[in-house]
Amino acid sequence: MNETLTYWWNTLTHSQDIIRNGGLILLVLIVYAENGLLIGFFLPGDYLLFSAGLLCGTGDFTVELWKLLASVCAAAILGSYTGFIFGKVVGRKLYNRKNSIFFKQEHLIKTRAYFIKLGGRTLIVGRFLPIVRTFAPIMAGVVEMDFKKFSIYNVLGGFIWVFALILSGYFLGQRYPQILNYLEYIILAFIILTGFVVLKTFLGGTKKVRQS
């Protein structure tokens, strides 16, 4: 049992395995889950998209670029709509929800700090940040953001996030295919950078909450 769980955990946290073993369908499902479902906060969004673009550029991922972009954009946007609806229905009950393997109060607090600091722009900036990417649309529903305003930020943020990461990976893969040998280091850099930004903004947001 433990070996099975370890296998699936390693598959979910290694972008090349996800793309090579699951293809476009698994990629789309993961992006959908990470952009609005509570169980998706741990999934590897940023470097998964970059890796998909990189492998598409090198020819190791045999899917047309337009199809990759369209499918992932749709998954990201629809996932956030799901999170928004969930947040609107459940609302402030989330603040009283106990911690579990799929839900942590600290994640909700981090995202709230972003909304206090950035407002609706959190839905754009938060796309590039782990945890915040999952909880931002849920928080938008909790605070009952206007649906039209949410839709604008949601669609814009989805397109920017997907196109920036996939296209950067794609063109690097085409021009420098040998970069595939250094993908693990790129992923590590993603983790360190986004972790630093999340921590810095969270500390700034919680300080602003105490002062208000």
N, C-alpha and C positions, 0 to 999 in steps of 0.2 A: 504493500500500500504506500509506504513512504517512498519507495523507488518510483512508483507511478506519479506521485505528487511532485517529486523532484524533477522528473522528466518534463511534466507539463509546465512547471515553473520556469525551468531553463528555456523551454520553447517560447514562452511568452516574453521572456526578458532578453532574448537574442534575436535581433531584427532579421538577420539573414535567414535564420531557421524558419521564422514566421513566414517570410516571403517565399522561400523555396519549398517549404512543406505545405503551406496553406494557400499560397497564391493570392490572387486579387480578392477572393471572397473572404478569406480570413482577415486580410488587411482591412477591408471595408468594415467588417464586424467589430474589429478592435477599435478603429477610429470612432465608430458610432458609439460604442460603449464608453470610451474614454471622454467623450464630449458631452456628458450629461447623466450617465448612470452612476450611482454611488459605487457600484462594484468595479468601476473602470478606472479609479484614481491611480492605481499602481501600474497601469499599462504603459508601454514605451512609445509615446506619441511622437515627439520631435524627431528622435533619431530613427524611428521606424519610417517616417515619411522621407527623411533624407536618404536612408538606405534604399528605399524603394526607388527613388529617383536615380540614385547612383547605380543600382543594379540594372535599371531600365536603360541607362546611358551606356553601360558596358555590354548590354545585350544578354546579361545573365537572368534578367526578368523579362520574359517574352510577352509583353503587353504593350499596346500602342500608348504613346504618351498622352494623347487627348483622352483616351478611355480611363487611364490611371487618374488624371487630374479631375475629370468629371465625376468619377465614382467616389473618390475620396472626399471631394468637396461636398457632394450630396450627403455622404455619411456624417461628416463633421457638422453640417448645418442641421440635419434632421436629428442628430444626437442631442444638440443643444436645445432644439425645440422640445424634445422629450424631457430634458432636464428642467426647462422652464415650466412646463405643464406640471411636472412633479412637484416643483417648488411652490407653485401657486396653489396646488391642491393640499399638500401637506402643511405648507406655511410654517408658522413659528413652532409647530410641534417638533421640528427638527432640533430646536435648542434644548428640548427636554429628553431627546433620544439618548439612550445609553450607548457608550462606545462598544463597538464590535469589530470583527475582523474586516468588515467592509465599510465601517463608518467611524470617524474620529471627530470629536467636537473641535479639536484644534484645527482641523482642515476647514471647518465651517467658519471658525474665527479668523483664520488667515484670509479667506476669501472676502469676508465682511470688511476686513481692514483695507483690502484693495478697493472695494466699492466706496468706502469712505474717502479714500484718497483720489481715486480716478473716476468714480461714477460709472456711466455706461461704457466708457473706454476700457474698463476692465475686461469686457467681452472681446476686445481686440488684443490688448496687451496680454491678457490672461491665456490666450491661445498658446502662447509660447512658454508657458510656465506649468510644470507638473502640479497636480492637485488643484491649483486655481482653475486650470482648463476644465476640470470636471465639475467643480463646485460653482463656478461663476454663473452659468445659466440657471442653476438651481436657486442661487441667491437672488438672481434677477426676478425669479418667480416669487420668492419669499417676500421681497420688498414691493411686489406688484408693479414692476416696471411696465410702462405703456407698451402694448404688444407691437405697435408699429415701430416704436423706437427700438425695442428689443430686436425686431426683425432686421432693421438696418444694420445695427452693430453685429448681429449674428452672421448675416450673409457676408458683410464686408470682412469681418474677422476671419470667417471660414476661408474665404478666397485668399486673403493675404497669407494666412498660415500655411495653407496647402501649397499654393503656388510658390511661395518663397522657399520652402524646404525641399519640395520635390524638384523644382526647376534648378535650384542650386546644386543638388545632388546629381541631377541628370546631366547638366553641362560639364560638371567636374568629371563625371564618369566617362563622357564622350572624349573630353580633352586629355584627361589624365587617368586612364583605366587602371594604372598601377596603384592608385590611391585606395583601391579595394583592399590592399594588403594592410592598410593602416586604419581600417574602419573601427576597430576596437578602441583605438586612441581617440578617434573623433567622437565616438559615443561617450567616452569618459570625459572629454572636454565639455560635451553637451550637459552631462550630469552635474559637473562642478559649476559651470557657468549659471545654469538655471537654478541650481540649489542656492548659490550665493545671492542671486537677484531675489528669489523668493524670501530668503531670510532677511535681507536688507529692507525690503518693502514691508514685510510683516512687522518687523520691529518698529518701523516708522509709522505704520498704520495703527498699531496697538498704542503707541505713545500718543497719537492724535485722539484715540478713543478716550484715554485717561484724562486728557486735557479738556475734552468737551463735556 
